[in-house]
Amino acid sequence: MGGSQGTPKRENTPGNIVPPLNIQIPAVNETTLESREDITILWVGTLPQDISKQTLEEKIQQVNNSVRLYDDLTLSSAASHLGTVVNCMKDSLEYIQLTEKEKAVIILSYSDPMNSDLVKKYLGEVNSKRQVDSILILDNLNQADPSWSSSFTKVSIFNNFNQVFAEVVKQIELIARQLLAFSSFEQKQRTTKDLTKESASFLWFQVLVDALKKMPTNKNSFKSMLTMCRNYYGTQKKYEADINEFESKYIPSNAVKWYTRDTFLYRLLNKALRTEDVTSLYVFRTFIVDLCNQLEAEFGKLKVNEDELILYRGQQMSETEFEKLQHNEHNLISTNGFFSTTRGKHIATNFAKTSSTSAC
């Protein structure tokens, strides 16, 4: 996939209200990707028996790179334990309040006697936070109030660590598939100036792909992408294995297959798309172009046999996002990136039901 540098020419057709595109190749180094992920797992409370803090952190990082532990460490008395747990809750809540664009999965370890009123107050506070996707209570001693799971929409109670870990894997996958940025475009009652500015934002992703296709790529651009991903995840074995497999087996005709897998590629690329991180997207340009080319080819095949294609997607969103969609009925909707759909309405409905209720 080649191309020439510079500014591509665009025809000034009457319907073209998007300003000319200036292609600028950003300065890139191998540590460009921000180390912060869209999702953070917060462990609050007692560490599991026979599992060290380091081992616990490494195990959770097999699922999600960003982990924060608010644990009690070693405590001798119940009083000091309670005081430390309260501090853990306080510190985790402060962190959540400082994060606007991240989603958090909280694991509250209820392994030792705790003040139920304090826990209930904490659950009420974090349950109301938009950033919190789910709250998983580890209750080895069966002391948690069963009514919490019905009183708080994001709370689930489990009796052992393996159950909690399995649920974390499930929730991380659901969150990653649900995160999506979109914008709307309404041409009526807008001045030409407003339309020009708004359309540039609305068509951001389409313009990006157009630009990337005109940029030069070679084997070094592919290696740069792999190097950046390796630097991002460090020595974590799960991601290291995924990156090595991608390097040895990837071919352009399998771009869709690789994108739909729950791997480093899907997460990092989607994060860059949602945040409009042009520098990181430039690094991913080889894969983005391959993915777009394959999607266009597959769509071309569908058009031969089908005049109309109706697809469905189960999507969780906040009330604000839902109201925005309602307000823009019959207008155009654009997404920053790619998302999966299905021909079966019932499949999309079931997917939406199995997703967390946190965004509602």
Backbone hydrogen bonds in HBPLUS format (Angstrom, degrees):
<---DONOR---> <-ACCEPTOR-->    atom                        ^
c    i                          cat <-CA-CA->   ^        H-A-AA   ^      H-
h    n   atom  resd res      DA  || num        DHA   H-A  angle D-A-AA Bond
n    s   type  num  typ     dist DA aas  dist angle  dist       angle   num
A0016-ASN N   A0013-THR O   2.95 MM   3  5.24 162.3  1.98 116.2 121.8     1
A0032-THR N   A0029-ASN O   3.31 MM   3  5.59 148.7  2.42 122.8 118.9     2
A0103-LYS N   A0038-ASP O   2.70 MM  65  6.11 158.6  1.75 160.3 167.7     3
A0040-THR N   A0103-LYS O   2.84 MM  63  6.31 155.0  1.90 159.8 168.4     4
A0105-VAL N   A0040-THR O   2.98 MM  65  6.39 155.7  2.04 151.1 157.7     5
A0041-ILE N   A0066-SER O   3.09 MM  25  6.44 166.1  2.11 146.8 148.6     6
A0068-ARG N   A0041-ILE O   2.91 MM  27  6.30 160.5  1.95 165.0 167.0     7
A0042-LEU N   A0105-VAL O   2.85 MM  63  6.14 161.9  1.88 151.6 157.6     8
A0107-ILE N   A0042-LEU O   2.74 MM  65  6.05 168.7  1.75 169.5 169.5     9
A0043-TRP N   A0068-ARG O   2.88 MM  25  6.31 164.1  1.91 159.7 165.1    10
A0070-TYR N   A0043-TRP O   2.62 MM  27  5.71 168.4  1.63 166.0 170.4    11
A0044-VAL N   A0107-ILE O   2.79 MM  63  6.02 171.5  1.79 167.6 166.4    12
A0109-SER N   A0044-VAL O   2.83 MM  65  6.10 159.2  1.87 157.8 164.9    13
A0045-GLY N   A0070-TYR O   2.76 MM  25  6.21 159.7  1.80 161.1 158.8    14
A0056-LEU N   A0052-SER O   2.92 MM   4  6.12 162.6  1.95 154.1 158.8    15
A0057-GLU N   A0053-LYS O   3.00 MM   4  6.18 163.1  2.03 148.3 152.9    16
A0058-GLU N   A0054-GLN O   2.95 MM   4  6.15 162.7  1.98 150.5 155.3    17
A0059-LYS N   A0055-THR O   2.93 MM   4  6.10 154.3  2.00 147.4 154.4    18
A0060-ILE N   A0056-LEU O   3.05 MM   4  6.28 165.2  2.07 154.3 157.4    19
A0061-GLN N   A0057-GLU O   2.97 MM   4  6.12 149.8  2.06 144.5 153.5    20
A0062-GLN N   A0059-LYS O   3.14 MM   3  5.37 151.4  2.23 101.3 110.1    21
A0063-VAL N   A0060-ILE O   2.93 MM   3  5.55 154.6  2.00 115.2 122.7    22
A0064-ASN N   A0060-ILE O   3.05 MM   4  6.35 161.9  2.08 147.0 152.7    23
A0081-HIS N   A0077-SER O   2.92 MM   4  6.11 150.8  2.01 144.7 154.0    24
A0082-LEU N   A0078-ALA O   2.87 MM   4  6.07 161.9  1.90 150.2 153.7    25
A0083-GLY N   A0079-ALA O   3.02 MM   4  6.27 162.9  2.05 149.0 153.7    26
A0084-THR N   A0080-SER O   2.96 MM   4  6.10 154.5  2.03 144.1 150.7    27
A0085-VAL N   A0081-HIS O   2.90 MM   4  6.14 160.5  1.94 154.9 160.2    28
A0086-VAL N   A0082-LEU O   2.98 MM   4  6.19 158.3  2.03 149.9 155.5    29
A0087-ASN N   A0083-GLY O   3.13 MM   4  6.39 153.0  2.21 140.1 147.1    30
A0088-CYS N   A0084-THR O   2.84 MM   4  6.19 148.1  1.94 146.3 156.1    31
A0089-MET N   A0085-VAL O   2.93 MM   4  6.25 159.1  1.97 153.4 157.7    32
A0090-LYS N   A0086-VAL O   2.93 MM   4  6.18 161.3  1.97 148.8 154.3    33
A0091-ASP N   A0087-ASN O   2.81 MM   4  5.97 166.9  1.82 153.9 157.1    34
A0092-SER N   A0088-CYS O   2.96 MM   4  6.09 162.2  1.99 149.3 154.3    35
A0093-LEU N   A0089-MET O   2.99 MM   4  6.13 155.4  2.05 147.7 154.4    36
A0094-GLU N   A0090-LYS O   2.99 MM   4  6.24 154.9  2.06 148.5 155.3    37
A0095-TYR N   A0091-ASP O   3.05 MM   4  6.32 154.1  2.12 146.0 152.7    38
A0096-ILE N   A0092-SER O   3.03 MM   4  6.31 161.2  2.07 148.3 152.8    39
A0097-GLN N   A0093-LEU O   3.02 MM   4  6.24 156.8  2.08 148.9 154.8    40
A0098-LEU N   A0095-TYR O   3.03 MM   3  5.22 138.5  2.21 101.4 113.4    41
A0099-THR N   A0096-ILE O   3.15 MM   3  5.30 152.8  2.23 104.1 112.2    42
A0104-ALA N   A0131-GLN O   2.78 MM  27  5.95 151.7  1.86 146.7 149.3    43
A0133-ASP N   A0104-ALA O   2.79 MM  29  5.70 162.1  1.82 151.1 157.2    44
A0106-ILE N   A0134-SER O   2.95 MM  28  6.33 163.2  1.98 160.9 159.8    45
A0136-LEU N   A0106-ILE O   2.69 MM  30  6.04 167.1  1.70 171.4 170.6    46
A0108-LEU N   A0136-LEU O   2.84 MM  28  6.12 149.0  1.94 142.2 152.7    47
A0138-LEU N   A0108-LEU O   2.85 MM  30  6.04 157.9  1.90 139.9 147.2    48
A0110-TYR N   A0138-LEU O   2.63 MM  28  5.51 159.5  1.67 153.0 160.4    49
A0118-LEU N   A0115-ASN O   3.11 MM   3  5.42 119.3  2.50 103.6 117.5    50
A0119-VAL N   A0115-ASN O   3.04 MM   4  6.36 160.9  2.08 154.5 160.5    51
A0120-LYS N   A0116-SER O   2.84 MM   4  5.97 161.0  1.88 147.1 152.4    52
A0121-LYS N   A0117-ASP O   2.98 MM   4  6.17 153.3  2.05 142.3 149.4    53
A0122-TYR N   A0118-LEU O   2.94 MM   4  6.20 158.7  1.99 148.1 153.9    54
A0123-LEU N   A0119-VAL O   2.81 MM   4  6.08 161.9  1.84 155.5 160.7    55
A0124-GLY N   A0120-LYS O   2.98 MM   4  6.16 154.3  2.04 143.9 150.6    56
A0125-GLU N   A0121-LYS O   3.08 MM   4  6.39 149.7  2.18 144.4 152.2    57
A0126-VAL N   A0122-TYR O   2.98 MM   4  6.27 172.7  1.98 164.2 164.0    58
A0127-ASN N   A0123-LEU O   2.84 MM   4  5.68 150.6  1.93 143.9 152.8    59
A0129-LYS N   A0126-VAL O   3.14 MM   3  5.22 155.5  2.20 103.0 110.6    60
A0132-VAL N   A0129-LYS O   3.16 MM   3  5.53 145.1  2.29 107.2 116.3    61
A0135-ILE N   A0154-LYS O   2.78 MM  19  5.58 166.2  1.80 146.7 142.1    62
A0156-SER N   A0135-ILE O   2.95 MM  21  6.38 147.9  2.06 164.2 170.1    63
A0137-ILE N   A0156-SER O   2.83 MM  19  6.14 174.2  1.83 167.4 168.9    64
A0158-PHE N   A0137-ILE O   2.81 MM  21  6.00 162.7  1.84 173.6 174.2    65
A0139-ASP N   A0158-PHE O   2.76 MM  19  5.89 175.4  1.76 167.8 169.3    66
A0142-ASN N   A0139-ASP O   3.38 MM   3  5.41 168.2  2.40 106.0 108.8    67
A0148-TRP N   A0145-ASP O   2.99 MM   3  5.77 166.0  2.01 125.3 129.7    68
A0150-SER N   A0147-SER O   3.06 MM   3  5.37 143.1  2.20 105.7 116.3    69
A0151-SER N   A0147-SER O   2.82 MM   4  6.01 151.0  1.90 154.4 164.3    70
A0152-PHE N   A0148-TRP O   2.91 MM   4  5.76 156.7  1.96 148.6 151.9    71
A0155-VAL N   A0152-PHE O   3.17 MM   3  5.59 167.6  2.19 118.8 122.7    72
A0164-VAL N   A0160-ASN O   3.28 MM   4  6.65 159.5  2.33 148.8 154.5    73
A0165-PHE N   A0161-PHE O   2.82 MM   4  6.07 164.1  1.85 158.6 163.1    74
A0166-ALA N   A0162-ASN O   2.99 MM   4  6.15 158.5  2.04 145.1 150.4    75
A0167-GLU N   A0163-GLN O   3.08 MM   4  6.32 151.8  2.16 144.1 151.7    76
A0168-VAL N   A0164-VAL O   2.89 MM   4  6.20 149.2  1.99 150.3 159.5    77
A0169-VAL N   A0165-PHE O   3.07 MM   4  6.39 160.6  2.11 152.1 155.7    78
A0170-LYS N   A0166-ALA O   3.18 MM   4  6.45 157.9  2.23 142.0 147.7    79
A0171-GLN N   A0167-GLU O   2.84 MM   4  6.08 164.1  1.87 154.2 158.1    80
A0172-ILE N   A0168-VAL O   2.92 MM   4  6.03 165.5  1.94 157.8 161.2    81
A0173-GLU N   A0169-VAL O   3.25 MM   4  6.38 159.6  2.30 144.3 149.3    82
A0174-LEU N   A0170-LYS O   3.08 MM   4  6.35 158.1  2.13 148.0 154.1    83
A0175-ILE N   A0171-GLN O   2.87 MM   4  6.07 165.2  1.89 155.8 159.4    84
A0176-ALA N   A0172-ILE O   3.00 MM   4  6.10 167.5  2.01 148.4 152.2    85
A0177-ARG N   A0173-GLU O   3.15 MM   4  6.32 148.2  2.26 142.4 150.3    86
A0178-GLN N   A0174-LEU O   3.05 MM   4  6.18 127.4  2.33 139.2 153.2    87
A0178-GLN N   A0175-ILE O   2.98 MM   3  5.05 136.0  2.18  99.5 112.6    88
A0179-LEU N   A0175-ILE O   3.02 MM   4  6.16 145.6  2.14 162.0 167.4    89
A0336-ASN N   A0181-ALA O   2.92 MM 155  5.58 165.0  1.94 149.4 152.2    90
A0183-SER N   A0334-SER O   2.71 MM 151  5.26 154.7  1.77 153.1 161.1    91
A0334-SER N   A0183-SER O   2.74 MM 151  5.26 173.7  1.74 164.6 166.6    92
A0185-PHE N   A0332-LEU O   3.01 MM 147  5.32 145.7  2.13 150.3 150.8    93
A0195-LEU N   A0191-THR O   2.90 MM   4  6.16 161.2  1.93 155.1 160.5    94
A0196-THR N   A0192-THR O   2.94 MM   4  6.13 157.7  1.99 148.8 154.1    95
A0197-LYS N   A0193-LYS O   3.13 MM   4  6.37 164.9  2.16 151.3 154.6    96
A0198-GLU N   A0194-ASP O   2.80 MM   4  5.90 166.9  1.81 155.2 159.7    97
A0199-SER N   A0195-LEU O   2.76 MM   4  5.65 159.2  1.80 145.9 152.2    98
A0200-ALA N   A0196-THR O   3.31 MM   4  6.31 149.5  2.41 134.8 141.6    99
A0202-PHE N   A0198-GLU O   2.81 MM   4  6.03 161.5  1.84 152.6 158.8   100
A0203-LEU N   A0199-SER O   2.84 MM   4  5.82 156.7  1.89 146.6 151.4   101
A0204-TRP N   A0201-SER O   3.23 MM   3  5.04 159.2  2.27 107.4 107.6   102
A0207-VAL N   A0203-LEU O   2.83 MM   4  6.00 164.2  1.86 167.2 172.0   103
A0208-LEU N   A0204-TRP O   2.88 MM   4  6.04 150.9  1.96 144.9 153.9   104
A0209-VAL N   A0205-PHE O   3.01 MM   4  6.29 165.3  2.03 154.9 156.2   105
A0210-ASP N   A0206-GLN O   3.11 MM   4  6.31 159.3  2.16 142.9 148.9   106
A0211-ALA N   A0207-VAL O   2.93 MM   4  6.19 150.4  2.02 146.6 154.6   107
A0211-ALA N   A0208-LEU O   3.04 MM   3  5.09 116.3  2.47  95.4 110.8   108
A0212-LEU N   A0208-LEU O   2.86 MM   4  6.17 162.7  1.89 158.3 163.0   109
A0213-LYS N   A0209-VAL O   3.02 MM   4  6.17 154.4  2.09 151.3 156.8   110
A0214-LYS N   A0211-ALA O   3.02 MM   3  5.33 141.7  2.17 105.0 116.1   111
A0215-MET N   A0212-LEU O   3.15 MM   3  5.16 159.6  2.20 102.8 109.2   112
A0221-SER N   A0218-ASN O   3.08 MM   3  5.47 132.7  2.31 106.4 118.0   113
A0223-LYS N   A0219-LYS O   3.14 MM   4  6.43 156.2  2.20 143.3 149.7   114
A0224-SER N   A0220-ASN O   2.84 MM   4  6.04 150.0  1.93 145.7 153.9   115
A0225-MET N   A0221-SER O   3.20 MM   4  6.40 150.8  2.29 138.5 144.9   116
A0226-LEU N   A0222-PHE O   3.18 MM   4  6.52 158.4  2.23 147.2 152.4   117
A0227-THR N   A0223-LYS O   2.88 MM   4  6.09 160.2  1.92 152.0 157.7   118
A0228-MET N   A0224-SER O   2.99 MM   4  6.13 159.9  2.03 147.2 152.1   119
A0229-CYS N   A0225-MET O   3.08 MM   4  6.30 156.6  2.14 145.9 152.2   120
A0230-ARG N   A0226-LEU O   2.93 MM   4  6.16 156.7  1.99 149.8 156.2   121
A0231-ASN N   A0227-THR O   2.96 MM   4  6.18 157.6  2.01 148.5 154.5   122
A0232-TYR N   A0228-MET O   2.98 MM   4  6.13 144.8  2.10 140.8 150.6   123
A0233-TYR N   A0229-CYS O   3.12 MM   4  6.39 160.1  2.16 151.8 154.5   124
A0234-GLY N   A0230-ARG O   2.84 MM   4  5.70 126.9  2.12 142.9 156.0   125
A0236-GLN N   A0233-TYR O   3.38 MM   3  6.10 171.1  2.38 138.3 140.1   126
A0240-GLU N   A0236-GLN O   2.92 MM   4  6.01 156.6  1.98 155.7 163.1   127
A0241-ALA N   A0237-LYS O   2.88 MM   4  5.98 157.7  1.93 150.2 154.5   128
A0242-ASP N   A0238-LYS O   3.12 MM   4  6.40 154.8  2.19 142.4 149.5   129
A0243-ILE N   A0239-TYR O   2.89 MM   4  6.09 162.0  1.93 152.3 156.5   130
A0244-ASN N   A0240-GLU O   3.01 MM   4  6.18 159.0  2.06 145.1 151.0   131
A0245-GLU N   A0241-ALA O   2.97 MM   4  6.15 156.3  2.03 146.5 152.8   132
A0246-PHE N   A0242-ASP O   2.91 MM   4  6.12 158.4  1.96 147.7 153.9   133
A0247-GLU N   A0243-ILE O   2.92 MM   4  6.12 157.5  1.97 148.5 154.5   134
A0248-SER N   A0244-ASN O   3.11 MM   4  6.31 151.7  2.19 144.2 150.8   135
A0249-LYS N   A0245-GLU O   2.90 MM   4  5.90 149.4  2.00 152.5 160.0   136
A0250-TYR N   A0246-PHE O   3.00 MM   4  5.19 149.4  2.10 138.5 141.5   137
A0254-ASN N   A0251-ILE O   2.87 MM   3  5.58 165.4  1.89 128.6 133.3   138
A0255-ALA N   A0252-PRO O   3.23 MM   3  5.40 154.1  2.30 119.0 116.5   139
A0258-TRP N   A0254-ASN O   3.04 MM   4  6.33 158.6  2.09 155.6 161.0   140
A0259-TYR N   A0255-ALA O   2.91 MM   4  6.13 155.2  1.97 150.2 157.8   141
A0260-THR N   A0256-VAL O   3.02 MM   4  6.18 153.2  2.09 152.8 158.3   142
A0261-ARG N   A0258-TRP O   3.31 MM   3  5.39 153.1  2.39 100.2 108.0   143
A0263-THR N   A0261-ARG O   2.93 MM   2  5.61 125.1  2.24 109.5  93.3   144
A0267-ARG N   A0263-THR O   3.36 MM   4  6.67 169.8  2.37 156.1 158.3   145
A0268-LEU N   A0264-PHE O   2.96 MM   4  6.01 174.0  1.97 157.5 159.4   146
A0269-LEU N   A0265-LEU O   3.04 MM   4  5.90 161.9  2.08 147.2 153.0   147
A0270-ASN N   A0266-TYR O   3.08 MM   4  5.98 161.1  2.11 141.6 147.5   148
A0271-LYS N   A0267-ARG O   3.02 MM   4  6.11 153.9  2.09 144.8 152.2   149
A0272-ALA N   A0268-LEU O   3.09 MM   4  6.26 162.6  2.12 145.9 150.2   150
A0273-LEU N   A0269-LEU O   2.98 MM   4  6.23 151.3  2.06 147.5 155.8   151
A0274-ARG N   A0270-ASN O   2.91 MM   4  6.09 163.4  1.94 151.1 154.8   152
A0275-THR N   A0271-LYS O   3.05 MM   4  6.19 158.3  2.10 151.3 156.8   153
A0277-ASP N   A0272-ALA O   2.89 MM   5  4.89 159.0  1.94 145.9 150.8   154
A0276-GLU N   A0273-LEU O   3.25 MM   3  4.96 153.1  2.33  95.0 102.9   155
A0281-LEU N   A0277-ASP O   3.01 MM   4  6.22 160.1  2.05 154.0 160.5   156
A0282-TYR N   A0278-VAL O   2.87 MM   4  6.04 145.2  1.99 147.4 155.8   157
A0283-VAL N   A0279-THR O   3.35 MM   4  6.69 146.8  2.47 138.2 146.0   158
A0283-VAL N   A0280-SER O   3.05 MM   3  5.13 120.5  2.42  95.5 110.1   159
A0284-PHE N   A0280-SER O   3.14 MM   4  6.52 141.8  2.30 141.3 152.0   160
A0285-ARG N   A0282-TYR O   3.19 MM   3  4.97 161.8  2.23 103.4 106.2   161
A0288-ILE N   A0284-PHE O   2.99 MM   4  6.16 168.1  2.01 160.5 164.3   162
A0289-VAL N   A0285-ARG O   2.96 MM   4  6.02 168.6  1.97 153.7 156.0   163
A0290-ASP N   A0286-THR O   3.11 MM   4  6.29 159.0  2.16 142.7 149.0   164
A0291-LEU N   A0287-PHE O   2.85 MM   4  6.04 161.4  1.88 155.5 160.4   165
A0292-CYS N   A0288-ILE O   2.92 MM   4  6.16 163.9  1.95 152.5 156.6   166
A0293-ASN N   A0289-VAL O   2.90 MM   4  6.03 162.0  1.93 150.7 156.0   167
A0294-GLN N   A0290-ASP O   3.00 MM   4  6.21 157.7  2.05 148.3 153.9   168
A0295-LEU N   A0291-LEU O   2.99 MM   4  6.20 161.0  2.02 150.2 155.6   169
A0296-GLU N   A0292-CYS O   2.90 MM   4  6.07 160.1  1.94 151.3 156.7   170
A0297-ALA N   A0293-ASN O   3.00 MM   4  6.18 152.8  2.07 142.7 150.1   171
A0298-GLU N   A0294-GLN O   2.94 MM   4  6.18 160.4  1.98 151.2 156.0   172
A0299-PHE N   A0295-LEU O   2.90 MM   4  6.06 155.4  1.96 146.9 154.1   173
A0300-GLY N   A0296-GLU O   2.95 MM   4  6.12 148.1  2.05 140.6 149.3   174
A0301-LYS N   A0297-ALA O   3.21 MM   4  6.56 144.9  2.34 141.2 149.3   175
A0302-LEU N   A0298-GLU O   3.16 MM   4  6.51 151.3  2.25 143.9 151.3   176
A0303-LYS N   A0299-PHE O   3.02 MM   4  6.30 154.4  2.08 152.5 158.6   177
A0304-VAL N   A0301-LYS O   3.33 MM   3  5.55 141.2  2.49  99.7 109.6   178
A0305-ASN N   A0302-LEU O   3.13 MM   3  5.70 135.6  2.33 112.2 121.8   179
A0306-GLU N   A0302-LEU O   2.92 MM   4  5.93 139.0  2.09 153.1 165.9   180
A0312-TYR N   A0342-THR O   2.71 MM  30  5.24 160.9  1.74 153.8 160.7   181
A0342-THR N   A0312-TYR O   2.80 MM  30  5.24 146.6  1.91 145.1 156.0   182
A0322-PHE N   A0318-SER O   2.98 MM   4  6.26 159.9  2.02 151.1 157.1   183
A0323-GLU N   A0319-GLU O   2.86 MM   4  6.04 160.1  1.90 150.7 155.7   184
A0324-LYS N   A0320-THR O   3.02 MM   4  6.20 146.8  2.13 141.2 150.4   185
A0325-LEU N   A0321-GLU O   3.07 MM   4  6.40 151.9  2.15 146.1 152.7   186
A0326-GLN N   A0322-PHE O   3.00 MM   4  6.33 158.4  2.05 149.1 155.1   187
A0327-HIS N   A0323-GLU O   2.94 MM   4  6.11 154.6  2.00 145.7 152.3   188
A0328-ASN N   A0324-LYS O   3.14 MM   4  6.33 134.6  2.36 137.1 148.4   189
A0328-ASN N   A0325-LEU O   3.10 MM   3  5.11 130.4  2.36  95.1 108.6   190
A0329-GLU N   A0326-GLN O   3.36 MM   3  5.39 147.2  2.48 114.1 109.8   191
A0331-ASN N   A0328-ASN O   3.02 MM   3  5.36 154.1  2.09 133.9 133.5   192
A0347-ILE N   A0344-GLY O   3.16 MM   3  5.28 127.2  2.45  97.7 110.8   193
A0348-ALA N   A0344-GLY O   3.27 MM   4  6.65 159.5  2.31 151.5 155.7   194
A0349-THR N   A0345-LYS O   2.93 MM   4  6.17 156.4  1.98 148.9 156.2   195
A0350-ASN N   A0346-HIS O   2.90 MM   4  6.04 158.8  1.94 143.5 148.8   196
A0351-PHE N   A0347-ILE O   2.94 MM   4  6.15 153.5  2.01 145.8 153.4   197
A0352-ALA N   A0348-ALA O   3.00 MM   4  6.23 156.0  2.05 146.8 152.8   198
A0353-LYS N   A0349-THR O   3.02 MM   4  6.28 150.4  2.11 145.5 153.7   199
A0354-THR N   A0350-ASN O   3.00 MM   4  6.24 147.4  2.11 146.2 154.2   200
A0355-SER N   A0351-PHE O   3.16 MM   4  6.33 124.0  2.49 138.0 151.5   201
A0355-SER N   A0352-ALA O   3.32 MM   3  5.22 143.0  2.47  92.9 103.2   202
A0360-CYS N   A0357-THR O   3.15 MM   3  5.60 159.5  2.19 115.1 121.4   203
